[in-house]
Structures are given as C-alpha cells and as structure tokens.
C-alpha cells in the first residue's frame, strides 16, 4: 500500500482524503489543530504545525511516503513546494512560482510584466485622491485585514495600513484601485500549459463583502470574456512553467472588462470541490489530487451535469451566540455540514462560521431566486435560543 501525506486537516480537505483512501493509499493527515475535522475523524493523524518546513520535511522522510498532497490553504501548498524541491515529489510547482502566485504583491508585479489585467497598484507616497482604494495584506485570506478607502486622508491611510499589517504574517500590505463589479472564480485544470477543463462560479459575500459565502456554477459567461481569461491563464502557466494541475483564480467582471484579484494552485476551501461535483458531475477533488500522484486527469462525469446547486456558508455580520437556524422557505438540502454547536459564541464573518449548506434549487430560475434571497440575507435567521 502506497503511503501518502496530506498536509491539511480541515473539513474542506475531506474529499481529497476520501479519494486517496478510495484509491487504495495509506494516508497520513498532518496539521496543527487536533480539533479539525480530519484530525478527529481519521486514524493516521499526526499533529504538526507544517509551517515549520524543516519539521515537515523531516516527517515526510520519517514516514517514507511516496507522495505528498497539499490541502486547501496557501500555507500547505508552500510547505509542499519546499519539500518537493528537496525530494522531487510530482505535481507541485517550484517555490519561486508558488511565492509569485501566493503573495499578492509579487503576483501584481508579475501580472503587470505579463500584461495580465489587475487593479492598478499604488505607492503609499503617490496615492490618487479621485477614486476609492483598497488596502489589503499581501498574504492573508477570506477578507481579513481589508479596508476600502472612499476618501484618502493621511489618517485613514495609516489606519488601513496598520490593519493590513496586523493580518499579514510578513507585515506587508498592498494598495490598489477598488474595482466594483461581480466577483467570479475560474477554476481550471491544465496539462502541458493548456486548459483541459474549467468552470465559472459566481461568488458573493453577504455577511462580509470581502469573504465569499454564497456561490453557484454559471454557464453563461460571454465567450469573448471567457476566452480572454483562458488565454491569460495559459500565458501565466507558460511564464511560470506551471506543472499540470489546478489553477484557481478570482476575478471581478464589470461589463466586458475583468481584473484578476487572486491566483492559487491549491484546492479552494469551504468545500468548493463539492460545489463543482454536485453542480456538474465532475470529479473535482479527484482531479485536483491526481497530479500529486503522478497520474493523468480523468474527466469522466461521476454524477448528473447542470444541477442548480447553491453553496452557502452560514455566518453572521456580528458576533452572536448560536442557538438555532430558522429558514424562511422550504429547501431541498443536498448536504449540510455543521461547524458550530448550539451555545457557541460565533465570531463575526470571516472569523466565525456556523455551517456549510448545499441546496438544490431544482431549476435555474429557482436557483437565481434562491441566490438573490440568500445574498440579501433573507433566507434564514439565526437565533440564540
């Protein structure tokens, strides 16, 4: 039985773990939080803070694994990149390419050099006064540490920079144009620098505008926009010499113009893999995992395509004790994953979550209506008793 190390213990990595076990591997899950889902639910859990790259490498040598698999966060992918550079495991980019994509500031520099559309970046000493700006950490996630500046005063800029630095492990920040429009993700599998399969997901933040909590697969993006995005992805892949695997991006679309805001190579979180699987029938977690095992993609469908599925992270704009969920309409629940228990004090989004909901709306018009009601925060109410 082949040994595999999975660097992530979060619930979002569960479909990856399930595929590895189903494929007949002996899987060791590695992470620092013993309360995470996989840490509590699987036999081969090893508690280790894998941001300690030397310790992670030593553990991989000790376990004598044949393959390593990053999970659903940038830190796990970076650690795997460091290990792979030392031990030559398949399916993982160089550390240089990983740093370029994971660090927002480094990615902006790369994108500008490649003529890839991004919001304009500004130096703190040369800020414009005629437009809104956004200040963000270069290495945080889920909307942490972000501030939008509608008026540019020295005091407000200083406060925004201080907040961004608080949430940045490196203490670095980025200031760029605040671009309004619809947020989407483009998730694509590449082989030999070409896209073999891809999907578009519409994304919204209802509890926190900078943390996605509501999403669904969309099939109607205009061909010129989608084709341009695909060309940009293949351009990135060639320039960075990306290995075969997943390239996941977020972009903002305004009319027919778009700007990339994030690019990653790890599996997206909040069970994004199941949104694609339930909606399209595609084996997303499996195909994410296959390159790390040195295997080709398999795009045969595992379920019915074109299903009107909504994914929603139940969360709150303000801190509140969680007691119960009262839904305001009937729902066909595909899956529900509880993340909080009654009586828990749940922090405001993006720091606290109550559960992950996958709902089948049965028809596209019903999905549109369900998405609208959810984004308007009228689908349910949270009570403390």
N, C-alpha and C positions, 0 to 999 in steps of 0.2 A: 504494500500500500504506500503510495507516494505521499510524502509529508509536505504540507503547505502552511505557511504562516500568513495569517490575515491580520493586518495592522488596523484594527478598528473594532470596538465592542458595542457601538451604538446600534439602536434598532434599525437604522437605515442600512446597515451592513448585513442584516439578517438574510435578505435574498441572495447576496453574494455567498454567504456561508452555506445556505441551503443548496445552492448549485454545486459548490465544491464537494459537499458531503454526498450529494446525489451522484456526482461524477466518480465517486469511489476514493476520494482522497482522505487522508488523516489530517484534520485541520486544527491548527493551534491559533486561538484568537488572542490578540495581545493589545492591552490598553491599561491605562492608569486608574480607571474608575470601576471598582468592583460592583457598583450599583447599576451599571449599564446593562442593557437587555442581554447581550451575548455573554457578558461576564457571569450573569446569574443563571443562564439557561443552557449553557453547553459544558461539556466535560473538560475539554482541553483549554481552559482559560489560564493565561499567565499574566499576572499583574506587573506591568512595567510602563513607565512614562516613556513612550517611544520618541518623544522629542529629544531624549538623550540618545543621540545617534550611535555613539560608541557602545553603549549598553545594548542597543537594539541589534547592532552588528554582531556583538558577542553572543547574544541569544540565538540569532539565526545560525551561527556556527555551532553552537552547543546543540541545537535541535537537529542539525544536519538536514535542513529542509531542501527540497528540490526547487520550490517556487515560493515567491513572496507576492502578496496581493495587497495593494493599498485600498483603504476603505473610502469613506465619504467625506473626508476633510483634507484640506491642503497640507496639513502637517504630516499626515500619514503618507501622502504621496512623496513629499520631500524626503522623509526618512527613507522610504523605499528607494528613491533615486540615489541617495548616498550609498545605501547598501548595494544596490545594483551596480554602481560604478566600481565598487570594490570587489564584488563577487560575480558580476556579469549574469544577473538574472534577466530573463526576457521580458519584453512588453513595457519597459519603463524608460522614460526619456533621460537624457543627461541632466545633471544637476544644474548646468548653465541654462538649458531650455526651461527647466522647471522653475527656476528663480525668475526668469523673464516673464513667464505666464502668471505665477502666483503673486508677484509683487506688483501692485497697481502702478507704481511709478515707473518701474522697469518696463512693464508692458506698454505704457503710454509712449515711452521713448522708442521702443521697438516699432509700435504701430505708426508713429509719425514717420519713421525712416522707411517703412514699407508702404506708405500712403494708404493705410487702413483707417477708415473713419472712426474717430473717437471724439469726445468732447474736448474742446480746447483747454490745454493746461496753462496755468498762470503762475508766475513767480510772485511770492508774497510782497515783494517790493514794487511790483508793477501791476497792481490789480485794477481792472476797469471799474468804473462807477455806474455804468449804464445797463447792467444786466445782473440777474441773480447768479450767485456762485454756490458751489457745494464744496465743503471741506470734509475729507474722509481719511481714515487711517489707510496706509498702503497695504496692510497685511491683516485686516480684520474681516469679519463676515457678518451676514444677516443684519445689516443696518447698524451695527454697533459703532458708536463714536461719530456718526454723521451729523452734520449741521448744514442747513441751507441758509444762505445769507441773501436776504432781499435788499438790504441796504448795507453798503460797505463802509463801515466805520472802523477805525483802528481798534477800538474796544471790542467790538463784535468779532472781528477777525481774530484777535488774540484769544478770546474765549473759545472760538470754534477750533483753533489750532490746539489749544490746551486739551479740549475734549477729545480730539482725534488722537493726540499723543497718549492720552490715558488708555486708549483701547488698542494701541499699536505695540506689539512686542518689541519692535525696533525703535519705537518713539518717532517714527516718520509719518508724514502726512502728505496729502495731495490736495491742491486747489484747482478746480476746473469749472467750466461753464455748467450751470444747471440746465439740463436739456429736458424739456417736457415732452410727453408722448406716451405711447403704450409700450410697456415692458414685455418682451418676449424672451424665451430661450430657444436656442437652436442646438440640438443635441445630435451629434453625427459620429458615425464610425468610419474611420479612414483606414485604407490599406494602400501601401505604396504611394502615399501622398494624395490619394483620390478618395472622395466620399463614396462609400458603398451603400449607406443607408442613413436617413436622417429624419428628424421630426421637429415640428414647431409647436411650442407651448406658450399660450397666453398666460401672463402672470400678474397678480395684483397683491398689494399689501393693504389689508383692511384695518388691522389693529395698529400697525406701524407702517408708514408709507415706504420704508426702506427695507422691510423684511417680507419676503413673499410668503403669503399664507393661503392663497386661493389660485388655482390653476386648472387648465384643461388643454388638451391637444387641439390644435387648429389646423385645418387643411386648406384654408382659403387665402393664404398669403400671396400677394401678387407675384407672378412669375418673375418679372424683372428684378424685384427686390430679393426674392429667394435665390435667384441665380447669381446675383451680385454677392450675396452673403456666402454662397458656396465658393465662389471664386476667391473671396478674401480668406476663407478657411484653408483652401488648398495652397494659397500663397503663404500663409503662416506656416503650414506644415512643411513646405519646401524650404523656407528660410530658416526655420529652427531645426530641420531634419527630424521631425517628429516620427516616432515609431508607430506601427499600426496600433490602433486602439480608439478610445473615445476622445472626441474634442467637444467640450460643452461650453457654449458661450451664452451670454445675456446681451441683448441689445435693446435700444429704445428706438421705436419707429414713430416718425412724425410725417404724415402724408406718405411720400415715397422715399423719404430720406431716413437713414438709420445711423446709429452710433453704437459701437461696441463698448460695453462697460465692464465686462469681466470675461475671462477665458480660463478654463480649468481642464485638467485631464483626469481628475478623479471623478468617481461616481457622485452625482448630486445627492444632497441629503433629503430629509423628510420623505423618504420612500418614493422619491421621484421615479425610481425604476419600476415600481408597481403602477404608477400613473400611466407610463408608456405601455406596460404589459396589458393592463386592463383595458386601455383605450384602443390599442392597435393589434394586440395579439403577439407582438414582437417579444422575443426573449431578451429583454434589455440587460438584466443583471448577468445572464449567461454570457452574452456577447461582450459586455464590459470585462468579464473575467477571463475569457478565452485567451487573449493575447498574453496575459501574465503566465499562462500555462504553455505558451508556445504553440497554441492551436489556432486554426483559422476561424473566422466568423461562421455562424450558421444562422441565416436569416429566415429559415422556415418558420411560419407562424405557429404559435403554441395555443392560440385562442382565437375567438372571432374578432375581425377587424372592425374599425369605425364604430366603436361603442361610445356613447355620450357620457363620459365619466368626468366628475369633478373631484379634485383633491383639495382638501381644506384642512389647515392646521387651526384647531380651536385654541384661541388665545384671547387676551384681554388688553385693551389700551392702558389700563391702570391695574396696579396690584390689588388683588382681591382673594379672599378665602373661597375656595371652590367647594361647592356642595352638590349641585346638580345642573344638568343641561335641559332646558325646556325648548324643544323645537317648535317652530311656528307653522310648520307644514309637514305633510307626510313625506317620507323619504324612502327610497329603495337603497338601503345601505349595502354596498359591496363589501367593505371591510371597515372596522373601526378599531384603532389601536389606542388604548388608554395610556396616557403619560403622567397623569396626576390622579390622586385619590381624594375622595371626599374628606374635607378638613384640611387639605394642603393650602398653605398660603402661596398662591401662584403669582410670580412677578409679572410685571407688565411686559408685553412683547417688545423686543425679541428674546427676552431673558427667560420667560416662562411659557410653558405650553401645557394644554390640558389633554389634547388628544389629536390623532390624525384620522380624518374621515375621508373615505372614498364612497361617493354616491353615484348611482346610475340614474340618469335623468330620463332614459328610455327614448327620447327623441332630441334632435338638435335644437328645435325651438324651446323645448323644456330645459335643455342644458343652458341655453342663453339666459332664460328667466332665472334659473337657479343660481347661475354665476352672478347675475345682477343683484339678486336679493342677498346673496352672501357677502359680496363686496360692500353693499350698503349696510351690512351688519344687522340685517333684519331676519336672517334665517333662524336664529335661536337667541336665547338669553341665558346668561349664567347666573345662578342663584347660589347663595351661601348656605342655604338650608333646604 
